[in-house]
Amino acid sequence: MTDRGVVYACSHMRWLAETLTSARSCAAQMPDLRRQLFVTETLYAEAKRHIDADFPEVFVLPATLHAHRPRFEATLRTDLKEAIFIDGDTYFISPVHELFDILADFDIAVALAPQYFSPQAVTLKIYDLLPAVSEALPEWNTGVIVARVDDAFRAMVTSWSELFEKAQAAGFRMDQASFRSAVIKSGLRIATLPNNYNFRANIENNLARAVKILHAHGELEKIAGYINAKTSMRVYAPKQEEIYGFSPRPVSLQN
């Protein structure tokens, strides 16, 4: 059994259908990789048949460190040595084996968050509560994390979880500000991915070459066909309902 794979986490039926769709796209593009799902006990009881059909490896969690965020358990408990930790609202357009090659020179790879800093986090003064790092350092989006899973990585995740708890206590529910401080202070060697590997299809953006992983809610297969119709340098400005079939609501799980 290979030590490389893709790791998902899901806590609620609302998000399960798109997680299964993402897993199928992953299997279609990279059947050689292991696919793991960390899922809450309640959700697994509700949808065991659907989950088992698309995930060869399922880990059922009786409890989670943070409500509706089993990603921390996924990062801490996986037995993979090299992993792509990925949100369920994603779609693999093509194989991305080259992401693992990064780990020959770096410990972790993530794409920039579309916003330099979260406006809400700035308003709530969340950055003042976290370990101080240079204002010149960005936030990274945590929807796609490529990592060598070792003790140093798990120590970073533990710190991230603790800082996230502090941010939540101040009324901020997003985990990217806490990730920024934790990963910078960890000493891990960080590689920054181009947005081709974590393309946020619900907002304006620019890109060059083909997108390989989409990240948004909605009809991602339809969006994929449009966005890679050209691969030259281009500006992406979604007209959600008219062109992309984008929906702010996840698709439903079919019986």
C-alpha positions in Angstrom: 0.0 0.0 0.0 1.4 3.4 -1.0 2.1 6.0 1.6 0.7 8.8 -0.6 -2.9 9.8 -0.8 -5.7 12.4 -0.6 -7.5 13.1 2.6 -11.0 14.5 3.1 -13.0 15.4 6.1 -16.8 15.9 6.4 -19.1 16.5 9.3 -22.6 17.2 7.9 -24.9 15.8 5.2 -25.1 19.3 3.7 -21.6 18.9 2.4 -21.4 15.2 1.7 -22.6 15.2 -1.9 -19.9 17.5 -3.1 -17.3 15.6 -1.1 -18.3 12.4 -2.8 -18.2 14.1 -6.2 -14.7 15.4 -5.5 -13.5 12.0 -4.4 -14.8 10.5 -7.7 -12.9 13.1 -9.7 -9.8 12.3 -7.7 -10.2 8.6 -8.3 -10.8 9.2 -12.1 -7.6 11.2 -12.4 -5.3 9.4 -9.9 -6.6 5.9 -9.2 -3.2 4.9 -7.8 -3.6 7.2 -4.8 -5.3 6.2 -1.5 -8.4 8.1 -0.6 -9.3 8.6 3.0 -12.4 10.3 4.6 -12.5 11.4 8.2 -16.2 11.6 9.1 -18.3 12.2 12.2 -20.1 9.3 13.8 -23.5 10.9 13.1 -22.9 11.5 9.5 -21.5 8.0 8.9 -24.6 6.5 10.5 -26.8 8.6 8.1 -24.9 7.9 4.9 -22.7 4.8 5.3 -23.8 3.3 2.0 -22.8 6.4 0.0 -19.6 6.9 1.9 -18.3 3.4 1.6 -19.0 3.4 -2.2 -16.5 6.2 -2.8 -14.0 5.9 0.0 -11.8 2.8 0.5 -10.6 4.1 3.8 -13.1 5.7 6.3 -12.3 6.9 9.8 -15.3 7.5 12.0 -14.8 10.2 14.7 -17.0 10.0 17.8 -16.0 13.7 18.5 -14.0 16.5 17.0 -11.8 19.2 18.4 -13.8 21.9 16.7 -17.5 21.7 15.7 -18.0 20.9 12.0 -14.2 20.9 11.4 -12.9 17.4 11.4 -10.0 18.5 9.3 -7.8 18.7 12.4 -8.4 15.0 13.2 -7.7 14.2 9.5 -4.3 16.0 9.6 -3.4 14.5 13.0 -4.5 11.0 12.6 -3.9 10.0 9.0 -1.3 7.2 8.5 -0.1 8.6 5.2 3.4 9.9 4.9 2.7 12.4 2.1 -0.8 13.7 1.7 -3.0 16.2 0.0 -5.5 17.4 2.5 -8.4 18.8 0.6 -11.9 20.4 1.1 -14.9 18.6 -0.3 -16.0 21.5 -2.5 -13.2 20.7 -5.0 -12.8 19.0 -8.3 -9.8 17.4 -9.9 -9.6 18.3 -13.6 -6.4 16.5 -14.2 -3.8 14.4 -12.3 -1.6 16.4 -9.8 1.1 13.9 -8.9 3.7 16.6 -9.3 2.4 18.1 -6.0 4.2 15.3 -4.2 7.5 16.1 -5.9 7.4 19.4 -4.0 8.0 17.5 -0.8 11.5 16.6 -1.9 12.5 20.2 -1.1 9.7 21.6 1.1 7.6 20.4 4.1 4.3 21.9 3.1 2.7 23.6 0.1 -0.4 25.8 0.0 -1.8 28.4 -2.4 -2.4 32.1 -1.4 -5.7 33.0 0.0 -7.6 35.3 -2.6 -7.7 38.1 0.0 -4.5 39.3 1.4 -6.0 39.3 4.9 -9.6 38.5 6.0 -11.5 41.8 6.4 -13.5 40.3 9.3 -10.3 39.2 11.1 -8.9 42.7 10.7 -12.2 44.2 12.1 -12.2 41.8 15.1 -8.4 42.4 15.7 -7.8 38.7 15.4 -4.2 39.2 14.2 -3.4 41.0 17.5 -4.4 37.9 19.4 -2.1 35.6 17.4 1.7 35.2 17.4 3.1 38.2 15.6 4.5 37.7 12.2 5.4 40.2 9.5 2.6 42.0 7.8 4.3 41.3 4.5 3.5 37.6 4.9 0.2 36.5 3.4 -2.6 34.1 4.4 -2.7 30.8 2.6 -5.9 29.0 1.7 -6.3 25.8 3.7 -8.6 24.1 1.2 -5.7 22.3 -0.4 -2.7 21.5 1.8 0.2 19.3 0.5 2.3 18.0 3.4 4.9 15.6 4.5 3.1 14.1 7.5 5.6 13.9 10.3 6.1 15.0 13.9 6.9 18.6 12.9 3.8 18.8 10.8 1.6 17.4 13.5 3.1 19.9 16.0 2.2 22.7 13.6 -1.4 21.4 13.3 -1.7 21.2 17.1 -0.6 24.8 17.4 -3.0 25.7 14.6 -5.9 24.1 16.5 -5.0 26.0 19.7 -4.8 29.3 17.9 -8.0 28.6 16.0 -9.7 28.1 19.4 -8.5 31.5 20.5 -9.8 33.1 17.3 -13.2 31.4 17.7 -13.4 32.7 21.3 -13.1 36.2 19.8 -15.9 35.5 17.3 -13.9 34.5 14.2 -14.8 31.2 12.7 -12.4 30.9 9.8 -9.2 29.0 10.3 -6.8 30.7 7.8 -5.5 33.5 10.1 -4.6 30.9 12.8 -3.0 28.7 10.1 -0.9 31.6 8.9 0.6 32.2 12.4 1.0 28.5 13.2 2.8 27.6 9.9 5.1 30.6 9.8 6.2 30.0 13.4 6.5 26.2 12.9 9.8 26.4 11.0 8.4 24.2 8.2 9.7 25.0 4.7 6.7 26.5 2.9 6.1 26.4 -0.8 3.5 28.6 -2.3 1.4 27.0 -5.0 0.0 28.9 -8.1 -3.8 29.1 -8.1 -4.0 26.4 -10.7 -3.9 23.9 -7.9 -6.5 25.7 -5.7 -8.6 27.9 -8.0 -11.4 29.7 -6.2 -14.0 29.7 -9.0 -16.5 31.9 -7.1 -14.5 35.1 -7.2 -12.6 37.3 -9.7 -9.1 36.1 -10.4 -6.3 35.9 -12.9 -4.4 32.8 -14.1 -2.1 31.3 -16.7 -2.0 27.8 -18.0 -4.6 25.1 -17.1 -6.4 24.9 -13.8 -5.9 21.5 -12.3 -8.0 21.7 -9.1 -11.2 23.8 -8.8 -12.4 25.0 -5.4 -16.0 26.3 -5.1 -19.6 25.2 -4.6 -21.7 24.4 -7.7 -21.4 22.6 -11.0 -17.7 22.3 -11.0 -17.5 20.0 -14.0 -19.2 22.7 -16.1 -16.9 25.4 -14.7 -13.9 23.2 -15.6 -14.9 23.0 -19.2 -15.2 26.7 -19.5 -12.1 27.8 -17.5 -9.7 25.7 -19.5 -11.1 26.5 -22.9 -8.1 28.8 -23.1 -4.8 28.3 -21.3 -3.1 31.6 -22.0 -2.8 34.3 -19.4 -6.3 35.5 -18.7 -8.7 37.2 -16.3 -11.5 35.3 -14.8 -14.6 37.2 -13.8 -17.5 34.9 -13.1 -21.1 35.7 -14.0 -22.3 33.0 -11.8 -25.9 32.2 -12.8 -25.5 33.1 -16.5 -22.3 31.3 -17.6 -20.9 29.0 -15.0 -24.0 27.3 -13.4 -22.4 28.3 -10.1 -24.6 27.9 -7.1 -23.9 29.1 -3.6 -25.6 26.0 -2.3 -24.1 22.6 -2.5 -25.7 20.0 -4.7 -28.0 17.4 -3.1 -27.0 13.8 -2.3 -28.9 11.4 -4.6 -30.6 8.4 -3.0 
